[in-house]
Amino acid sequence: MTALTIALSKGRILEESLPLLAKLGVDPAGDIDRLLRVPSRDKQVSLLIVRPADVPTYVEHGAADLGIVGKDVLMEHGGSALYEPLDLGIARCRLSVAAKKDGPRPDGVQRLRIATKYPAITRRHFAAKGEQVEIIKLYGSMELAPLVGLADLIVDLVATGGTLKANGLVEIETICQVTSRMVVNKAAMKMKHAAIQSLLARIAALVQ
């Protein structure tokens, strides 16, 4: 079998990917809490453990042949340089707009400030509705921004909504549903076609 490298997203996606990888026989054979490059039980497959936002970059530039990453990251990154053959259906959540219960709402007139780590998605979403917004990029603790007056709204991933509720925020709009996807480097798909197609077929059978 041709050697393959798969980039995996740290955090929830990695946790939910492990049972799938185990069924394929390519789950980690090393310490994923300390190692960033880990062998799998299949000696022909190695795993890279990276930040979710970096997975498309590793795959696009050929450092990994395949990757598992959230649809939100692909939408923000711009996935045209990658193949996206499979929706794995794991790490389900949604990308939503949220505000304080008594806070302002988009009305197409006032220019609202929006805190998010998804500036490209946010800009496209509101531009499609003809609404101009000021975007403030944050990397975490998004719910804090409306509470301290930094922003009027936030755009962030929501799983249960518990964190929003605890901080006095409510969802006012869903931008899209998010699941994790398998992505493939376009050059690798040509050079390692048989190996990649075989792996994708096995994954698709498990997912379905």
Residue, then its C-alpha position, 0 to 999 in steps of 0.5 A: m500500500t502507498a504511504l499516506t499521511i492524514a491531518l487530524s483536527k485537535g479537540r472534539i473532531l479528533e475525539e469523535s474521529l478516533p472510533l472511525l479510525a479504529k474501525l479502519g485500523v489506522d488509529p494512533a499507535g502513539d501518544i496523541d497528547r504529546l506527539l504531533r506526528v503519530p504512527s497509526r496501527d497501519k504502518q503505511v499511514s501516519l497521522l498529524i495532530v494539528r489545530p483545526a484551522d491549519v488542517p486545510t493548509y497542511v493538506e493544500h500544500g501537500a504536507a498531508d494527503l488527506g485531512i479531517v476538518g470542520k465545514d466551518v474551517l473549510m468555508e472560512h479558509g476557502g476550499s477550492a484547492l481541495y477535494e471534499p469527497l466525504d461528509l463524515g457526519i461527526a462533531r455536529c454543530r451549527l454556525s450561528v449569530a447570537a446577541k444579548k437578549d435585549g441587545p440590538r438586532p440587524d435591521g439593514v440600517q445601523r452598522l453593527r459590530i460583530a465579534t467572530k473568528y470567522p470574518a470571511i463567512t460573517r462578511r459574506h453572510f451579511a453582505a448577501k443580505g445587504e447589511q454592512v457590519e464592522i467585524i472584530k476578530l477574536y480567537g476565543s471567549m466570544e460570548l464575552a464581547p457583547l457583555v462588555g460592549l466590545a460587539d453587538l453580535i457574535v458569530d460562533l459555533v453552537a452545539t447545545g447553546g448552554t454557554l450562550k444561555a449561561n452568558g445571557l445570549v440568544e441565537i437569532e439566526t443560523i448561518c449553516q449546519v456544520t459537520s466534519r469533512m474528509v478533504v484530499n490534496k488534489a495532487a495526491m489524488k492523482m499520484k496516490h489515486a488507488a490508495i486514497q480511493s480505497l481508503l475513501a471507499r472504506i470510510a464511506a461504507l462505515v459512514q453510511 
